[in-house]
Amino acid sequence: MAYVPKLRHLFKIMFGIRDSQAAEGLFLEGSIEFESGDIESARLMFTYGTRLDPNLAGNFYNLGAVAEKCNAPAAERIAVWERYLAAAARDPRQPEETRERVRQRIQELKEGAVT
């Protein structure tokens, strides 16, 4: 069953109110859904999480994983990974090794070397 966002989350998103705790909660819930195979629910949770806290790069990273899992068009995957890199620049918890792997993936997608 697809994730239905809580009203309080939608209210905060509509008015641009940040909620780091809610974003982290959606990150955790979305990760569980992703692992259990409910990709659409996971995607929605990660998307809402990015809106609740645009500095929590984990939600952006997981959106990239969703795009890869769904074999989204290369342009879409590139855009998602670039949003991750922008968020990772603001999130000191993101390791440089992960950012470098994402940069390499973007390059591969741009070159058309990997689908």
C-alpha positions in Angstrom: 0.0 0.0 0.0 1.4 3.4 -1.0 2.5 5.7 1.7 0.0 8.4 2.6 1.7 11.4 4.2 0.6 12.6 7.6 -1.4 15.8 7.6 1.2 17.5 9.9 3.9 16.7 7.4 1.9 18.1 4.5 1.2 21.3 6.5 4.9 21.8 7.2 5.8 21.1 3.6 3.2 23.6 2.3 4.5 26.4 4.5 8.2 25.6 4.2 8.6 24.6 7.9 11.6 22.4 8.4 11.3 19.4 10.6 14.6 17.4 10.9 13.2 14.8 13.2 10.3 14.0 10.9 12.7 13.9 7.9 14.9 11.4 9.8 11.9 9.4 10.7 10.8 9.2 7.0 14.4 8.3 6.1 14.2 5.3 8.5 10.7 4.2 7.5 11.5 4.6 3.8 14.6 2.5 4.2 12.5 -0.3 5.8 10.0 -0.1 3.0 12.7 -0.1 0.3 14.3 -3.2 1.9 10.9 -4.9 2.0 10.3 -4.2 -1.7 7.7 -1.4 -1.4 9.6 0.9 -3.7 6.7 3.4 -4.3 6.1 3.9 -0.6 9.8 4.3 0.0 10.1 6.9 -2.8 7.3 8.9 -1.4 8.8 8.8 2.1 12.2 9.9 0.8 10.6 12.7 -1.3 8.6 14.1 1.6 11.7 13.8 3.8 13.7 16.0 1.4 11.1 18.6 1.6 11.0 18.5 5.4 14.8 18.9 5.7 16.7 19.7 2.5 20.0 19.3 4.4 19.5 15.6 5.2 21.3 14.1 2.4 20.3 10.5 3.2 16.9 11.0 1.8 18.4 12.3 -1.4 20.8 9.4 -1.6 18.0 6.9 -1.1 16.0 8.6 -3.9 19.0 7.9 -6.1 18.9 4.3 -5.1 15.2 4.2 -5.9 15.8 5.7 -9.3 18.5 3.1 -10.0 16.3 0.2 -8.8 13.5 1.4 -11.1 15.9 1.8 -13.9 14.7 5.4 -14.4 15.9 7.2 -17.6 19.5 8.3 -17.3 18.6 12.0 -17.3 16.4 11.5 -14.3 19.0 9.5 -12.4 21.6 12.1 -13.1 19.3 14.8 -11.7 18.6 12.8 -8.6 22.2 12.1 -7.9 23.1 15.8 -8.5 20.5 16.8 -5.9 22.2 14.3 -3.6 25.6 15.9 -4.1 24.1 19.4 -3.4 22.6 18.2 -0.2 25.7 16.2 0.8 27.7 19.4 0.6 25.5 20.8 3.4 25.5 17.5 5.4 28.8 16.8 7.2 27.6 13.2 7.9 28.1 12.3 4.3 31.4 10.6 3.6 33.6 11.8 0.8 33.9 8.2 -0.4 30.1 8.1 -1.0 30.1 11.4 -2.8 33.0 10.3 -5.0 31.1 7.1 -6.0 28.1 9.2 -6.9 30.2 11.5 -9.0 31.5 8.5 -10.8 28.0 7.2 -11.3 26.9 10.5 -12.8 29.8 10.4 -15.2 28.9 6.9 -16.3 25.3 7.9 -16.9 26.4 11.0 -18.9 28.7 8.9 -21.0 26.0 6.3 -21.5 28.4 3.6 -20.4 26.0 2.0 -18.0 22.2 1.7 -18.0 
